[in-house]
Amino acid sequence: MTDSKVTIQKIIQAKKKGRKLVMVTAYDYPFGLIADEAGVDMVLVGDSLAMVVLGLDSTVPVTMEMMIHHIKAVVRGCKRPIVVGDMPFMSYNTGIRDAVINAGRLMKEGGCDCVKLEGGVDFAQVVQAIVKAGIPVQGHVGLTPQTASALGGFKMQGKDATAARKIIDDVKALEAAGAFSIVAEAVPAPLGTLLAESVSVPIIGIGAGAGVDGQVLVTHDMIGLFDRFVPKFVKQYEKVRPLIIDAIKAYGQDVQASKFPAPEHSFGMSEEALAALKASLEEK
Ligand code: KIV
């Protein structure tokens, strides 16, 4: 965590200095402000908004327009951390030109500092082209939710030596392509450590153990705002959902008992104006 404006260079330097990076998700202005005030390094406007904000079953339906809308709101709240805009499914999978145009849109229209996209060796050329266009890229390997059905579901990845080796090849290819950091999701902890040792750019883990260079969690999972399902790798630091429900119930009870609004929540009117109003009503 840091007090001054975070830069891509500072993110890369953090690994060299052995400082662990902190990243959370945000999808709107209030959570952008909260993440900024909490002092995190990076704020990811993740396509996980599909599930935790929009009530969808997967990230697949997320569009560029949805991402730009949410990125803009978060950027308004985040002055100090780096804002990472997640590239939605099919915004970079159809070719290098599409990928560069769409990464540019997230930055130009959304205002984020960099983009994130899922994939390793197969997307190295895409990453290289976006970086060449002047847009910093964060990679994402291991469990890649946009292609979870091709991976056999939302399962841990890199279980056996061959699969684990492939993920090491992925991070190396992403580093060579110019990615400034790489998210590693749902891989065995020993593999997480090996990934961090394999490249000089920071590996940001989510379900990748403690041996990586930083951590990311979905804020709505971590604070217990969204609890329809809680992945094994999530630690719930708070359970705010029942608190919010209790607050709304208390409000409902006050409304029904005419206890809300109290005088301090109401606007007054001068006796003179009220008397004149009543008199005018009697005249008719
Ligand atoms: O969309 C998202 O929130 C993510 C994180 C799980 C890393 O990609």
Boltz pocket constraint, residues with backbone or C-beta under 6 A from the ligand:
constraints:
  - pocket:
      binder: B
      contacts: [[A, 25], [A, 44], [A, 45], [A, 46], [A, 47], [A, 48], [A, 49], [A, 86], [A, 140], [A, 183], [A, 185], [A, 206], [A, 216], [A, 218]]
      max_distance: 6.0
